[in-house]
Amino acid sequence: MIYRFRIILDTEEDVFRDIEIEQDATLEQFHNVITQSFGFDGTEMASFYISDDQWSQGEEISLFDMSDGNQPVKLMNETTIIDVVHEASPRLIYIYDFLSMWTFLVELAEIAEYESGMEYPNTMFVHGQLPDQAPDKEFKADDANDFDEGEEEGFMDLDEYDDLGFDEHWN
């Protein structure tokens, strides 16, 4: 079967790509198609995240294993698309370049039959141009009281450096 996805850049302007790919392709192959279709060189770190209907970020599937070995890590080259995407769970979040945080919403639009003579993966439709830099992200706490203005209990004012009792000529 062929999965048809819409990959949308998380920005105010409409920037998206429609991609067809085989259901048994790996997420690494899907990552490569996405980066190419948006004009990235593909050399930066990236991850997919399983998502729900509210686009909440769930389990990570990483391009490389950057863990300390204590936790098992799902890797893109070991995970097929059908392992994580299906009609009951059609959404992923894709983040490319963790310094710039290019964030894409990936949604399964349709499951189709192979078309003879067609090569997959296939970029079906391109809309909008990638901006020069990643859109700014606004990170906010779930509870507005989590980030009160002013000094928090337990935090020190860094201007009170002299009160630390540190001898700057210790060596």
C-alpha positions as CSV (number, residue, x, y, z in Angstrom):
1,M,0.0,0.0,0.0
2,I,1.0,3.6,-0.6
3,Y,0.6,6.2,2.2
4,R,-0.1,9.8,1.1
5,F,1.0,12.4,3.6
6,R,0.7,16.1,3.9
7,I,3.7,17.7,5.6
8,I,3.0,21.2,6.9
9,L,5.6,23.6,8.2
10,D,4.4,25.0,11.5
11,T,4.2,28.6,10.5
12,E,1.5,31.3,9.7
13,E,2.1,31.1,6.0
14,D,1.0,28.0,4.1
15,V,4.0,25.9,3.3
16,F,3.4,22.2,2.7
17,R,4.3,19.2,0.7
18,D,2.2,16.2,-0.3
19,I,4.3,13.0,-0.5
20,E,3.5,9.4,-1.5
21,I,5.6,6.7,0.1
22,E,5.4,2.9,0.6
23,Q,4.0,1.8,3.9
24,D,7.0,-0.4,4.6
25,A,9.5,2.3,4.0
26,T,11.6,3.3,7.0
27,L,11.2,6.6,8.8
28,E,14.8,7.3,7.8
29,Q,13.7,7.1,4.1
30,F,10.7,9.3,4.9
31,H,13.0,11.8,6.6
32,N,15.2,11.9,3.5
33,V,12.2,12.6,1.3
34,I,10.9,15.3,3.6
35,T,14.3,17.1,3.8
36,Q,14.8,16.9,0.0
37,S,11.3,18.2,-0.7
38,F,11.8,21.2,1.5
39,G,15.3,21.9,0.2
40,F,17.3,20.9,3.3
41,D,20.7,19.2,2.9
42,G,19.7,16.5,5.4
43,T,22.8,16.8,7.6
44,E,21.2,18.0,10.8
45,M,19.7,15.9,13.6
46,A,16.0,15.1,13.3
47,S,13.3,13.2,15.1
48,F,9.7,12.1,14.5
49,Y,7.3,12.1,17.4
50,I,4.1,10.1,17.5
51,S,1.2,12.5,17.9
52,D,-2.5,12.5,18.9
53,D,-5.4,14.5,17.6
54,Q,-4.3,17.6,19.5
55,W,-0.8,17.4,18.0
56,S,0.7,16.5,21.4
57,Q,4.3,15.3,21.2
58,G,4.5,11.7,22.1
59,E,7.2,9.0,21.8
60,E,10.3,10.0,19.9
61,I,11.8,8.1,17.0
62,S,15.3,9.5,16.5
63,L,17.7,9.6,13.5
64,F,20.6,8.7,15.7
65,D,21.0,7.1,19.1
66,M,22.2,9.9,21.3
67,S,21.1,8.2,24.6
68,D,23.4,7.1,27.4
69,G,22.3,3.5,26.9
70,N,20.0,3.4,29.9
71,Q,16.8,3.9,28.0
72,P,15.8,2.0,24.8
73,V,15.6,4.4,21.8
74,K,13.5,3.9,18.7
75,L,15.5,4.7,15.6
76,M,14.3,5.8,12.2
77,N,16.3,3.2,10.3
78,E,14.7,0.4,12.4
79,T,11.1,1.7,12.3
80,T,8.8,1.4,9.3
81,I,6.0,3.9,8.6
82,I,3.3,1.3,9.1
83,D,4.8,0.6,12.6
84,V,3.8,4.0,13.8
85,V,1.2,5.5,11.4
86,H,-2.2,4.0,10.5
87,E,-5.8,5.1,10.2
88,A,-6.3,5.1,14.0
89,S,-3.0,7.1,14.6
90,P,-2.5,9.2,11.5
91,R,-0.3,12.0,12.9
92,L,3.4,12.6,13.5
93,I,5.5,15.7,14.4
94,Y,8.8,16.0,12.6
95,I,11.5,18.2,13.9
96,Y,14.6,19.0,11.8
97,D,17.7,20.7,13.1
98,F,17.3,21.0,16.8
99,L,19.1,24.4,16.9
100,S,16.7,26.0,14.5
101,M,13.7,23.8,15.4
102,W,12.1,23.4,12.0
103,T,8.8,21.9,13.1
104,F,6.5,20.0,10.7
105,L,3.0,18.5,11.2
106,V,2.8,15.2,9.3
107,E,-0.6,13.7,8.6
108,L,-1.7,10.6,6.8
109,A,-4.2,11.9,4.2
110,E,-5.0,8.6,2.3
111,I,-4.0,5.0,1.9
112,A,-3.9,4.1,-1.8
113,E,-3.0,1.2,-4.1
114,Y,0.3,1.1,-6.0
115,E,0.1,2.7,-9.4
116,S,2.0,0.8,-12.1
117,G,4.8,2.8,-13.6
118,M,4.9,5.1,-10.7
119,E,8.2,5.5,-8.7
120,Y,7.9,5.9,-4.9
121,P,8.6,7.9,-2.9
122,N,6.9,10.7,-4.9
123,T,6.5,14.4,-4.1
124,M,3.0,14.9,-5.5
125,F,2.5,18.6,-4.7
126,V,4.5,21.5,-3.4
127,H,3.0,24.7,-2.0
128,G,4.8,27.7,-0.5
129,Q,8.5,28.5,-0.1
130,L,10.5,27.7,3.0
131,P,11.4,30.9,4.8
132,D,15.1,31.9,5.3
133,Q,15.0,30.8,8.9
134,A,12.8,28.6,11.1
135,P,9.7,30.3,12.5
136,D,10.0,31.4,16.1
137,K,8.4,29.1,18.6
138,E,6.6,30.4,21.7
139,F,7.2,28.0,24.5
140,K,4.8,28.4,27.5
141,A,4.1,26.6,30.6
142,D,0.9,24.6,31.1
143,D,0.2,26.6,34.2
144,A,0.6,30.4,33.9
145,N,1.9,30.5,37.6
146,D,4.9,28.3,36.6
147,F,6.8,31.3,35.3
148,D,6.0,34.2,37.7
149,E,7.9,37.4,37.2
150,G,10.5,38.3,39.8
151,E,12.7,36.2,42.0
152,E,11.6,32.6,42.8
153,E,12.3,31.0,46.1
154,G,15.5,29.0,45.9
155,F,17.0,31.0,43.1
156,M,19.8,33.5,43.7
157,D,20.3,36.9,42.2
158,L,23.4,36.6,40.2
159,D,24.3,40.2,40.9
160,E,25.0,39.0,44.5
161,Y,28.2,37.4,43.4
162,D,30.2,38.7,46.3
163,D,28.0,36.9,48.8
164,L,29.0,33.5,47.4
165,G,32.2,33.3,49.5
166,F,34.2,32.3,46.3
167,D,37.9,33.2,46.3
168,E,38.6,34.1,42.7
169,H,42.3,33.8,43.3
170,W,42.2,30.2,44.6
171,N,45.0,28.8,42.5
